[in-house]
């Protein structure tokens, strides 16, 4: 998936979340901040500006870019059946029809905000569950040339690739709360951090010459995110958070060695990303610079 397409999809997700936030502003609940007709109220003032939080959600994986080189082989034999030459011709690096499964995700962390100014920052640790990756490398063929005989070309081999990925993230996020409307506080945010990927062994189905598994690997990659959502103050200390996030987790690779001890090209997995819907709780503690819970009544 190209960078431009990914950004466009992320912006579309943010626009959708913005629509949800806008609908929240139209609420007239009156319990924690009055209705929208009462005008702007300072962003959410719970017991304090610092909080701990936990989130859970569904992560819809994008299709990453996967590369693995395929070379067609030509083997020449003399009249006695002895190999006299062996050549390997590069065909392509592209792995087509790539798909990465969707999965669950959970996160936890802590943050603090400015209260009346509506800015918040937090540190979050998350996990994205094991998800299967599949794709189809370029077609492989082998040609045998025997003395005094026409060349023998083996049938084209369609050779699907399989592995799986589990990812951990450490993110530093910043948010801007956009005001309190009937107890609802829409927000926008962005984050940067790192992703730690665990790639399982890579195996192929369809090629009798590739029966060994290429060992998986562990990689750390740069990660970034865009976020939008709505918080609702359920009680003096507790905020319910419904949010959308676009998360780019960078890239990962396999090792080069396989289960038989041979050396292979690495399988490269780039542009690992996801669109996520999350539900979480924030528990606020400490003192608030906006006057606390009373300021919202």
N, C-alpha and C positions, 0 to 999 in steps of 0.2 A: 504494500500500500504506500502510495507516495506521500511525502510530507504535506503537500498542499491538501490532498484529500483528507488526511487525518485531521488537519486543523479545521477544515470545513465541517467535518462531522462533529468535532468538539464544539465548534461555535453553534451548530444546530442544537446540540444537547444543552448548551448554556441558554440558548433562546427558549427552549422548551421549559427548562427549569425557571427561567425568568417569567414565563407565562404562569407557572404554578405560584411563583412568588407574588405576581400581580393579583392573582385570584385571592391569595391570602390577605392582601391589603384591603380587599372589599368586605372582609368579614366584619360583623358587628356584634362581637361577643361581650365586650364590656367588662370582663373580669379583671384583666391585667393590662389596662392601658386605654380603654375607651374604644370607640369606633373610628373608622377612617374619616367620618365627617367632623370629628373633633380635631383633626389636623395632626401634624407630625408630633410624635412623642419620642423622647430620647430612647436610644437602643436599649435592649433588654437589660434590666437591672435586677439581678437575682441577689442572693445573699452576699455575693462578692464577685470580684472581677476574675478571679482564678478558678480553674475547674479541672476536674478529671473527666474523661469521656471514654465511651466504648461504642463501637459501630459494628454492624453486620450488614451484609448486602449481597447482591448478585452482580457478578462481573462478566460482562459480555465481551469476549475476546475479539480483537481484530485479527485478520489473517496476516501473519508476519511475512517478511521477505526471507526466503530460505535459499541458500546456494550450496551446491555440492557438485564438483566436476565429474563429468562422464567422458571417458575416452574409449573410442572404438579400437579393437585390436586386430592386427593382421599378422598371421603366423605363416612362415614359409618353411616347407620341409623338402629335403632332398629325396632321391630315389630310395634311400634306405630308411626313410621315415625320421631322419634326424633334423632337428630344427636348425635352420641356417640363418634365419632372421626373424626379428620380432619388432613390430612398430606399433605405436599407440598414438592415435590421432584424436585431438581434443574436439569434442562435439559441443558441449554447452555446460555452463555452471548453474543454469536456472532450474529450480525445482517448481513445477507447476501444480495447480490445484491444491494449494496449501490450505489447510484448515486447522484451527486451534480451538479446542473445546472451551465452552463457557464454564464458570466455576463459582464457588462461594468465596467470600472474603470476610475477614474480621480485622478490626483495628482497635488499638487502645493507646491512650496517651494523656498528656496534660497540656494546659494552655493558660494564658492570662490575656486580659484585654484592658482597654483604656476607659471602659464604662461609657461616659457621656459622649466620647468621640466616636465610638463604634468600631474601633480597630481591635483585632484580636490576633494573637500569634500562638502557635502550638507545635508540639513535637509528637508524632504518631508513629507507632510500630505496627505493621500489618503483615498478613499472610494471605496469599492467593493459592487456593488448593490445587492439587495435582490435576493437570489437564493434558489430554492427549493431542499430539501433533502428528499430522499426516501430510504427505505430499508425494509428487511423482517426479523423480529426476528425469533427465533426458534419456531417450531410448538408447540401449546398448546393443551393438552387434559385434560378432567375431567372424573374421574371414580366414579360412585355411587354404593355403596354396600348396598343392602337392605336385611333385615333378611329373610331367607328362600327363597331367589331369587338369580339367578346368577348376577354377576356384570354387570352393564350397563356402557359401555364406549362411551362417546360422540365422534362424528366425529372429526378428527384432524382439527384444525383451522389454516388456513394460514392468518396471521395478519399483513399486511403491516403497516409500521411506516412512518409518514409524519411530516415535519417541514420545516422551512426556516431560513437562516442565512444572516445577513448583517454585514459587517466587515469594521472597520476603522483601518488605520495603521499610525504609526509615525516611520519613518525610518531615520537613519543616514547612509549615503552612502559615499563610497570612490571610486574614479576612477583613472585609468591610461590612459591618451590619448597616442596613439601609434605613433603620427606624423601626419603631414598634407600632403596629396597627392591629388593634383588637387582640393583643396578646401574641400576634405573629410578627416575626422579625425576618424578612428576607435578607439574604447576604450573597456576596460574591467573594471568590477567593482564588488563590494560586499557591502552588507549592513546588519546592525543589528537594531533591534528596538522592538516595541510592537504592537500587534494587539488587538483591542477591538471588541469582537464579541457580537452581539445581536441575541440570539436564540429565535425564535417564539415558541408559544405553540406547544406541540407534541400531535398528535392524531393518532389513530389507526383505520383502516378500516378492518372489517372482524370478529372481536371478539365481540360478544354481551355483554361480561363481561367487556369490556373496552370502555365504551361510554364517559367517562370523558376525558378531555384534561389535560395533565401534563403541568404546567406552564413553559414557557421559562425562560431563565436567561441571565445575562450579565457577560462576563468573559474577563479578560486581560491575554494575553499569549505572550511569547517570540516569536519574528519573525526574520527571516534572509533571505537573498536573494543573488543571483548571477546574474550578468548582463553583456551584451555585446551589442554593437551597433555601429552606425556610425553617426557622426555629420557633417552637411554641412553648411558652412558659407554663408548665403544668402545675408547679407549686413554687414556694418560696425559694427552693434550692435547685429544682430540677427543670431542665429544658429538653424537650423532645425535638430531635433534629432529623429532617427529611432532606436528603441532598442528592445531587448528581455530581459525578466526577469523571473527567477524562484523564486517564493516567497513561503516560508513556514511560515504559520501563526499560528502554534501551535494547540491548542485544545480549546474546549468549552463544556459546559454541559447544561442540563435543570435543573430546580428546582426539588424538590421531591414532593411538594404539587400539587394537581390537582384541577380542577374547582368545585369539590364536597367537597373539604376539606380533602380528604384522602391523606395518605403518600405513595409514590411509590419509587422504585429505580430511580436514575438519569439515563437519557440517556447521555452517554459519546460519544463525537465526537472528534476524535483524528486525527492528520496528515492532517490538513486543508491546502491545498497547491494549487498552480496554475502556469501554464505556460502562460506568457503574452507577447503580442506584443503591443508596445506603440509608439505613435507619439507625439512629443512635440516641444515646442519652448523655447529657452533660450535667454533672453535679457540681454546683458552684459553692465555694467556701471563702472564708475571709470576709473583709469589709468592702463595701462598694463606695466609689467616689461619686455616685449619682444619688446617694441617699437610700440605696437598698430597695427592698420590696415596696416600701411605702411610696416611693417616687412613681410607681407604676399604677397606683390605684386612682 
